[in-house]
Amino acid sequence: MTAPTPAVRERIDSLSGEELPAYVYDLDALRTHARAVRAALPRQVELYYAAKANPEPEILSALGPYVDGYEVSSGGELTHVAKAAPGRALAFGGPGKTPAEIATALELGVRRFHVESAYELRMLASLTARHAPSERPGVLLRFNLPLPEASLESSSLAMGGHPTPFGLDPTEADTLVGLLTDGTYPQLELLGVHAHLASGLDAPALLALAQSVVTWSLDLAGRHGVRFGEINVGGGMNVDYAHPASRFDWTAYGEGLGELLAPHPDLTLRIEPGRALTAYCGWYATEVLDVKRSHGKEFAVVRGGTHHLRTPATKGHDQPCTVLPASAPWPHPWPRPCAQGAQVTFAGQLCTPKDVLSRDVPAPGLRAGDRAAFALAGAYAWNISHHDFLMHPRPTFHFLGRD
Ligand SMILES: *Cc1c(COP(=O)(O)O)cnc(C)c1O
């Protein structure tokens, strides 16, 4: 599952050493995956892509036919996605929105604001009055709600249920719903609730989370005698870097959401996955520069490293790796270093012991000049990395299967 697709393999083989490292994306594989995700979801569920996972314009537009819109979490993402996916629905979330960013969103006609605090609601109301957009902007109040037990245990990163800067405290709920329903802010339309509470959850844990968010939200609406048309239950679908063949069960998740929605035919549920949509379509390919032994362990030093693919360093995992033996003869007059043992740790060119891409990869006979392709590099990879550290050259980028 982690070996490069034939198209990606062919492209990696065709690149010269100087064109490596390279990020190679298979857009056809991305389309196939996104189509399957969409097909697994009931009609009442809207699918937004969280652009922060990978905002490359080619990725955004390949996802276009399968998503209902995009979730943007900064002013930068807002203007970037509005340009790359013109005319598509955007939801503007994220903490610390500035007045200038909100004004830009109003000018761009953004219809959904995920409001993170009481202060932000006041600011949005004031800017809306001043900018007088043609349509009333809609508000989803983002809450930091407790996580159900089942979700808490399996999450890799929890944004909710404990003190964090994200969203509103549940104790503020009645006051804020009051402001949006008692005529204080007639320029804003209360659409419902947003809650992105954890990442790295499997389908049963994420369903338990959705159930608890929906129950809590409908209670809140009921207390105020209003109807919420929309509830956004966030992203966070797991990508298992240690067992890449085990994928998030979209079919079970879709069926579970269908059951959850059955008693509420007028409710739109929205999800906004990032990682689980795009992780699988990208590979970071590079070349082995040196093979050496240190205190009983063998290392391959590759062109590039975690300044291009920071994911294994930040998450503390081994990036799934496929070795691609070089077909060309060794071009140099000096001897070619070669692994003696069966397992090799792949490290990059940075002067820090943290620059490790993958440990103890089975790679008997690995030699300098061989290539390696690191999988699951389509999300939170290049765009979260510290590119300028040590001033090594940037990778090349390849989007295969463009329209
Ligand atoms: C990051 C983020 C997402 C996407 O999370 P994934 O784990 O990539 O699915 C969705 N919504 C919000 C508000 C986020 O911050």
The ligand as a Tripos MOL2 file, in Angstrom:
@<TRIPOS>MOLECULE
LIG
   15    15     1     0     0
SMALL
NO_CHARGES

@<TRIPOS>ATOM
      1 C1         -6.7130   20.7280   11.3770 C.3       1 LIG1
      2 C2         -8.1630   20.8780   11.3850 C.ar      1 LIG1
      3 C3         -8.9650   19.9970   10.6450 C.ar      1 LIG1
      4 C4         -8.4100   18.8190    9.9000 C.3       1 LIG1
      5 O1         -7.8650   17.8740   10.7630 O.3       1 LIG1
      6 P1         -7.3060   16.4780   10.1820 P.3       1 LIG1
      7 O2         -6.7650   15.7930   11.3860 O.co2     1 LIG1
      8 O3         -6.2540   16.8130    9.1840 O.co2     1 LIG1
      9 O4         -8.4400   15.7500    9.5590 O.co2     1 LIG1
     10 C5        -10.3210   20.2430   10.6220 C.ar      1 LIG1
     11 N1        -10.8640   21.2790   11.2950 N.ar      1 LIG1
     12 C6        -10.1190   22.1430   12.0220 C.ar      1 LIG1
     13 C7        -10.7740   23.2560   12.7360 C.3       1 LIG1
     14 C8         -8.7500   21.9680   12.0890 C.ar      1 LIG1
     15 O5         -8.0200   22.8020   12.8320 O.3       1 LIG1
@<TRIPOS>BOND
     1     1     2 1
     2     2     3 ar
     3     2    14 ar
     4     3     4 1
     5     3    10 ar
     6     4     5 1
     7     5     6 1
     8     6     7 2
     9     6     8 1
    10     6     9 1
    11    10    11 ar
    12    11    12 ar
    13    12    13 1
    14    12    14 ar
    15    14    15 1
@<TRIPOS>SUBSTRUCTURE
     1 LIG1         1 GROUP 0 **** ****
